[in-house]
Amino acid sequence: MALEASPFPNGFVAGIHAVGWAFILPCFWFLDRLIALCKSTTLERTQRLEQECYYHPLKVFFGSIIFFLLFVTTAPLALLGFLLWAPLQACRRPFYYHRETPSSPEKETHRGFELVGKASFGFATANLCLLPDSLARFNNLGHTQRRASVIGQRIVQGVCRPHIRIFVDSPSSCGTLSPSNSILPTTNSTYGATDRQALPPVSHHPDSAERHGSMSNSSSRVVCVPCGDTAEPLTEPPSTLLNSNHNSNRQGRSGHRSAPRALLSQGLRQQDDVPWEVLSLFPPNVDILCLEEVFDRRAAQKLTNALKPVFGHILYDIGVYACQPPCRCSSFKFFNSGLFLASRFPVLEAQYRCFPNSRGEDALAAKGLLSSKVLIGQNQKQKNVVGYFNCTHLHAPEGEGEIRCEQLNMMTKWIGDFQAANRQPDEDVVFDVLCGDFNFDNCSPDDTLEQNHRLFEEYRDPCRAGPGKEKPWVIGTLLEQPTLYEDDVNTPENLQMTLETEELRKQYISPPVPAAGSPLVYPETGQPWIGRRIDYILYRENSISKHCRTEIEEVTFITQLAGLTDHIPVGLRLNVIMDSDCADE
């Protein structure tokens, strides 16, 4: 059964809700502007050095008076709107569903399993800190609406580029030229100059989705370039080097030559059997995108408008509001969960569950788990092929690992319940992915409880060597907020170079959190400095069909949102191979 677009049972209820929110919005906006006026980001303080010294104090003084008076004036209207808005949350479904109508049914399906019995899938996750502007400034990030538009444009710019990887065969100095550091245009301006930055336009023409769809299905390619006298000539015709978006473009899986491991000195690297890369652009052909902290509804709508030509199925404004559980005053939710899901594939089923054990300021937001089931296509036996995708955002404050462990317990149960209720006997499950901002890392002594949770016995973390120990190539994903606009990290290219240099990473990645009352000793002798990695993409193999085999194609750390958020997005591409002889079991 297809998901309904509106979260309300009928148009009348939706209309009353819209009227109530229209009464609340002016008062909310004036309060937001009042606080934002008094809280500056470090970028704004730097820019004010070029202004007259009296300009900002006058702006704050008179602006505060005006916005305060407007706030007080509109407060009675907001109270009336609240009386209309709050009771309706009891009958509201916890998300909106936007679907773009494809030009043909094939645009929404994946023919990899149907044609060759194998495919690859790309996933990405990012915390965007799209709070109301006044609250985002406490994280040193402002201009929420503008950031949302720029973030959407940059994501589209990255995921729609051709997937080209050049392998240079050489016994010595030649290496891999990846799209992130070789043949593609780069973005050089900082966020502070986004108003004059030349970004590629995002078309919203109906044909745009078709263009993006055809690009995603045909733009992956591997080019092998001989280098030196010892290289063998390339005998395959160029047409054989073209792979589908979802077909493997690794040597051992696609039949093409791959670069020797010793030559992976630029771009893609491989260590501990996990290929990984730091990219200045989002990976091409991402299939499912999970975003966190998209709390602001207008920002969510801007993201939806930017991403819908590429991702035809979007769930946004996910979560619950007002008293939860309904009609009880135990916990009032001012903000939704902040989760945002964008998928190229149709969403067959979706379920949101709110964590009931939040505390402090985190209890004001409806953080929880979103579980979804997506339709991939069909296999060679004409059975439906589906995947499960789960995203979450856990409790944030440090030193409260017990709460996060309880939430991990709930997540494990809820995911199992969702899959048991929605799994059909006549379909194949090819991936089961869990991602999001877990708000704990795998190196802080303060996070020992979470690091040893049984979740990691079910789901595999490609970056994890064991409880409390990261693999040596891993990079922390939480940036230090006071330094977001410094030259080393304020552009995608600069941040990429910084992350690849251990000494620089120490200055800009948040360090581990020590256990209470104990000094921090980090890193251990002979170990690299990694920092806090709190953004995860995990996958599970024991819940997919028994005749499917999964392997990691690539793990990526993405710098394209430099200056736009305080997290580093993470990407994962999985190869799934289906045994055709067993596909009819």
Secondary structure, 3 states (H helix, E strand, C coil): CCCCCCCCCCHHHHHHHHHHHHHHHHHHHHHHHHHHHHCCCHHHHHHHHHCCCCHHHHHHHHHHHHHHHHHHHHHHHHHHHHHHHHHHHHHCCCCEEEECCCCCHHHHCECHHHHCCEEEEEEEEEECCCCCHHHHHHHCCCCHHHHHHHHHHHHHHHHCCCEEEEEEECCCCCCCECCCCCCCCCCCCCHHHHHHCCCCCCCCCHHHHHHHHHHHHHCEEEEEEECCCCCCCCCCCHHHHEECCCCCCCHHHHCCCCCCHHHCCCCCEEECCEEEEEECCCCCCCCEEEEECCCCHHHHHHHHHHHCCCCCEEEECCCCCEECCCCCCCCEECECCCCEEEECCCEEEEEEEECCCCCHHHHHECCEEEEEEEEEEECCCCCEEEEEEEEEECCCCCCCHHHHHHHHHHHHHHHHHHHHHHCCCCEEEEEEEEEEECCCCCCCHHHHHHHCCCHHHHCECCCEEECCEECCCCCCCEECHHHCCCCCCCCHHHHHHHHCCHHHHHHHECCCCCCCCCCCCCCCCCCCCCCCCCEEEEECCCCCCCCEEEEEEEEEEECCCCCCCCECCEEEEEEEEECHHHCCC
